[in-house]
Amino acid sequence: MSGDLRRHASPQKNSWGAGAGTSPEARLRQRLPTLDDIERRTRRRIPRFAFDFLEGGTGGDLNTKRNRQALDAVELVPRYGAPGPVHTEVELLGVQCAAPIGISPVGVDGIVWPGATKILAAAAAKARIPYMAGTLATATIEEVAGLAGPYAWFQLYGLPANDHSVTFDLIKRAGSAGVHVLAATLDAPVRSKRPRDLRNGLVVPFRPTLKTIFDVASSLPWLLALLKEGTPAFRNMEQYVDKPPTQAGTAGFVQSQIKGTFSWDTVKRMRDAWPGALVVKGVMHPADAEQAIAVGVDGILVSNHGGRQLDAAPAAIDVLPAIAGCVGTRATILFDSGIRSGLDVARAIALGAHGTLAGRAFLLGLGALGESGATYVAELLKEELETAMGQLGAPSVDMLSRLTRRHRDAFDFT
Ligand SMILES: Cc1cc2nc3c(=O)[nH]c(=O)nc-3n(C[C@H](O)[C@H](O)[C@H](O)COP(=O)(O)O)c2cc1C
């Protein structure tokens, strides 16, 4: 390991070993040591419709489960003989990050935790990790950029009316706000069927039932956050609807105008209009990665939308090696869909990703702990990644990609 790496390396202690201590931080890590513990606590603390909205996939949640099972099945072989500190810092699309971990966009995140978008933006800056705020976030891209600074990324859904005039206005706004990375989501060409939301009446316009009201009344911390923050709204959209913007008016606009995919021609137009790094989100086939590279993108986010779009889709981790192999050094490979631990991050990097993101994990943190929960999840994932790297004998993120691994269900596209 180089001297330079040693100087920047994190101290090699973790919060689960002997002598972890009795500080509030240490006690929290004993009480909620994993994302599964965090999820259990969140389930008790937020209304049922909010929990189902976050956790649910499409159809029978098969793709969501497949993402998890496939990650669990990836085996990594440790190497010994060169112990030393590990170093999780990486550069992703020109941004120096504390770890190869970022926050994926979760549209209308304020349903899960009122005020979520701003909390996540601030937590990203604190943890020095990217936050890809959504078109459908509950704070504006200008607010996000103000809070997240260099870690603010922006996810774009298309608004094709009038030759994409609103789409390109959003791109301009993101640039003026100081965002460096723009991600165009490809993988939601149609509105998917999410039975949990239908059963819970979580549709536009929202129709609360007696059960919903009871649910909200018995979720006191969530209710207090709602009273503080107000009802979640599509803040990025408000300037495009009739004044004054109403909940119903903005929601109707979103329902009728937004499309979760783009033609390659439109991605090419974005390339021409956007001087920063351009990513396409939701790539699941090497041929689509090729197309994306042909129109000049800088990053490919391998993702199946966390299992929320197509129940028969493969696990995203199972297509990652083929896509990474096809792209080679021509673009940055990002991965999301199923990340629940630092070990999962290590698995994705070992299979070809340069960086990973997680959607549900960070929102679960907010549900479990309120405002401090996103920072807690960022710390937990980073600490777990450090432990995995130490155990695997991989002192740098780059070294993870050289590990021997077994991935029985990897897709072969040939
Ligand atoms: C409740 C929810 C809402 C989401 N909304 C969006 C969105 O507005 N735009 C988008 O590109 N992806 C959206 N996603 C997908 C995430 O960005 C990300 O791809 C996915 O959550 C990754 O899987 P994970 O939750 O297992 O980490 C959403 C995911 C969830 C769970």
The ligand as an SDF file (V2000), in Angstrom:
LIG
                    3D

 31 33  0  0  0  0  0  0  0  0999 V2000
  -40.6730    4.1990   -2.9700 C   0  0  0  0  0  0  0  0  0  0  0  0
  -39.7070    4.3160   -4.1100 C   0  0  0  0  0  0  0  0  0  0  0  0
  -39.8350    5.3740   -5.0060 C   0  0  0  0  0  0  0  0  0  0  0  0
  -38.9260    5.4950   -6.0710 C   0  0  0  0  0  0  0  0  0  0  0  0
  -39.0170    6.5830   -6.9080 N   0  0  0  0  0  0  0  0  0  0  0  0
  -38.1230    6.7290   -7.9220 C   0  0  0  0  0  0  0  0  0  0  0  0
  -38.1370    7.8740   -8.7530 C   0  0  0  0  0  0  0  0  0  0  0  0
  -38.9320    8.7970   -8.5650 O   0  0  0  0  0  0  0  0  0  0  0  0
  -37.2420    7.9370   -9.7660 N   0  0  0  0  0  0  0  0  0  0  0  0
  -36.3280    6.9390  -10.0110 C   0  0  0  0  0  0  0  0  0  0  0  0
  -35.5210    7.0240  -10.9380 O   0  0  0  0  0  0  0  0  0  0  0  0
  -36.2690    5.8560   -9.1950 N   0  0  0  0  0  0  0  0  0  0  0  0
  -37.1250    5.7400   -8.1680 C   0  0  0  0  0  0  0  0  0  0  0  0
  -37.0560    4.6360   -7.3380 N   0  0  0  0  0  0  0  0  0  0  0  0
  -36.0090    3.6440   -7.5640 C   0  0  0  0  0  0  0  0  0  0  0  0
  -34.7690    4.0180   -6.7770 C   0  0  0  0  0  0  0  0  0  0  0  0
  -34.1650    5.1700   -7.2960 O   0  0  0  0  0  0  0  0  0  0  0  0
  -33.7240    2.8980   -6.7810 C   0  0  0  0  0  0  0  0  0  0  0  0
  -33.4580    2.5130   -8.1060 O   0  0  0  0  0  0  0  0  0  0  0  0
  -34.1700    1.6940   -5.9520 C   0  0  0  0  0  0  0  0  0  0  0  0
  -34.8130    2.1110   -4.7860 O   0  0  0  0  0  0  0  0  0  0  0  0
  -32.9620    0.8400   -5.6010 C   0  0  0  0  0  0  0  0  0  0  0  0
  -33.3130   -0.2830   -4.8830 O   0  0  0  0  0  0  0  0  0  0  0  0
  -33.2380   -0.3660   -3.2770 P   0  0  0  0  0  0  0  0  0  0  0  0
  -34.3980    0.4140   -2.7600 O   0  0  0  0  0  0  0  0  0  0  0  0
  -33.3520   -1.8160   -3.0200 O   0  0  0  0  0  0  0  0  0  0  0  0
  -31.9300    0.2300   -2.8630 O   0  0  0  0  0  0  0  0  0  0  0  0
  -37.9220    4.5240   -6.2550 C   0  0  0  0  0  0  0  0  0  0  0  0
  -37.7860    3.4740   -5.3300 C   0  0  0  0  0  0  0  0  0  0  0  0
  -38.6570    3.3820   -4.2710 C   0  0  0  0  0  0  0  0  0  0  0  0
  -38.4590    2.2640   -3.2820 C   0  0  0  0  0  0  0  0  0  0  0  0
  1  2  1  0
  2  3  1  0
  2 30  2  0
  3  4  2  0
  4  5  1  0
  4 28  1  0
  5  6  2  0
  6  7  1  0
  6 13  1  0
  7  8  2  0
  7  9  1  0
  9 10  1  0
 10 11  2  0
 10 12  1  0
 12 13  2  0
 13 14  1  0
 14 15  1  0
 14 28  1  0
 15 16  1  0
 16 17  1  0
 16 18  1  0
 18 19  1  0
 18 20  1  0
 20 21  1  0
 20 22  1  0
 22 23  1  0
 23 24  1  0
 24 25  2  0
 24 26  1  0
 24 27  1  0
 28 29  2  0
 29 30  1  0
 30 31  1  0
M  END
$$$$
